[in-house]
Amino acid sequence: MSLTMLPPAAERAPAAPAPRDRFIDVLRVFGMVLVVVQHWTMPVLSYAQGRLTTGNALAAIPYVTWISQVMPLVFFAGGAANAISFRSAVRRAGGPRARSGAAREWTARRVRRLAWPVVPLAVVWLPLPHLLVALGVPAQPVEVAARTVGQLLWFLAVYLLAVVATPRLLRTRTGVVLPVLAGGAVLMDVVRFSGLEAAGYLNVAFVWLAVHQVGFRYAEGGLEWLTGRRAAGLAVAGFAMVAALVATGPYPASMIGMPGMISNMAPPSACLLALFAGQLGLAMLLRPAVNALAARPRAEAVLSALAPRMMTVYLWHMTALVAVAGVATIGFGLTTPQAGSAAWWSAVPLWLAVLALVLVALTAMLGRFEDPAGAAAHRHVPAAVPLVGGALLTLTITGFAPGAAPVIASVALIAGLALVSRPAAAAPRRR
């Protein structure tokens, strides 16, 4: 049944909270954790004469990224969660007749929840480069760190696009939208690899919205058939298509960007759609086991603790990396062992453990910012979205390196959030 065509009885029924789907929660948590681990294991660092040299350890083992690059699954899970949440918002508002108002209110809440945790990141990182340089840290590694931390915000900028598009795309049948988006991704690759590189950036919309749209299909129950042999067949077909695209070119073997190579991620290529098909088939094959595991009390407790703080984990895990790597390289003069060597593998567990301790501390201090104070205000959503989106995109490009652009972007971010926020109702005075 379509999410936008509820039966009359559903319109009269009392509003129910959005149901929790353990499988989707696991995909979101697992996906973000794997993104963090991937980012933490990538750097190959050396420091000499005031300059930090960086490399990518996964360049030696690119096929690992066919599993570790889980952003397609993250967008899929986000699409399912958004569809479930928006359907619940429409019901609370009184059914399809109140859809327009429900869409504005829902979008305002989502924008606040998405962008508000970025404010403390900006508060810390706008002055931090200046402070570090004043304390004697060389400017070049400080700038590398400040830019790297900001690059993570690409995900929020694109996810904001998906959030804003959700109410409208839910009104159109997936069977119509999905082929258009997937076909657009393939067409943009053809144009990109014909020499017009800029055309590839349109795939930011085509690729990620296509994957997000499949999440809608899951939320509608449209993927219940994808079990057992069918799921295994999709997994094999998807990964086989990736192998064929890599073998015939021009797609590289790595599903993450590598220096000096064509990237499958920036901009995203249609190869990621084939990767998503393989990962989706594998995930649906494992879905019964995942649900059984997630239903256990200990696993459910861990999931309940992590799920509400995933944005904090994502936003601050690179700060943890910068802090630990800075102490190791600049403070103690350590360098990363050769990627893939015995020394590298033996160092990885300790490296990840130290980073995890720092990230846990940061999450404990800053996780509360995922619950914005006050309430959502939907009247100025059309003005707020461009401000927030433009700010996130600017910070993705510039990071928090010293300059006017990050400051202006941060002011725009706060202004956009102010437009979709109102103070909590004050308690009545006692007479």
Number of C-alpha atoms within 10 A of each C-alpha: 9 16 19 17 11 15 11 10 8 13 17 11 12 11 16 10 13 15 10 11 13 19 20 24 20 22 21 24 22 19 22 21 18 17 18 21 16 18 16 20 18 15 18 17 19 19 19 11 6 12 15 18 15 15 15 17 21 22 19 12 13 16 14 15 16 20 13 18 22 25 20 22 25 22 28 28 27 24 29 22 24 23 27 22 18 25 25 20 23 25 24 17 19 17 23 18 12 14 19 14 15 24 21 20 21 23 26 28 19 19 25 24 18 19 25 20 21 22 16 12 19 21 12 11 22 19 14 17 21 16 13 13 15 11 9 8 17 16 17 14 21 24 17 18 24 23 19 20 25 26 19 20 23 19 16 21 21 18 22 22 18 22 24 20 13 21 22 11 17 20 12 13 15 18 11 9 17 21 12 13 20 20 16 19 27 19 16 23 24 15 14 18 14 10 9 12 13 11 17 23 19 17 25 18 17 25 28 26 27 27 26 28 28 23 28 28 23 19 24 16 12 14 15 11 10 18 19 15 11 14 24 20 16 22 24 17 17 24 20 15 18 25 20 13 17 15 12 9 10 13 21 21 22 23 25 19 18 19 9 6 10 18 19 20 20 15 20 24 26 27 24 24 22 21 25 26 23 25 24 22 25 21 21 23 21 16 21 14 13 17 15 12 16 19 14 10 10 11 14 15 12 11 18 14 11 19 16 16 19 19 22 24 24 19 21 23 26 23 22 23 25 21 14 16 23 21 13 17 17 19 12 10 12 15 16 19 17 13 20 14 10 10 12 17 13 12 13 12 12 11 16 15 11 13 22 18 12 17 21 17 12 17 21 12 11 17 18 14 19 19 13 16 14 11 15 26 21 21 15 15 23 16 13 23 22 16 22 28 24 17 25 29 21 22 27 22 17 20 27 33 26 19 11 10 17 24 19 13 23 24 17 20 25 18 16 26 25 16 21 25 23 14 11 10 8 6 6 6 5 4 3
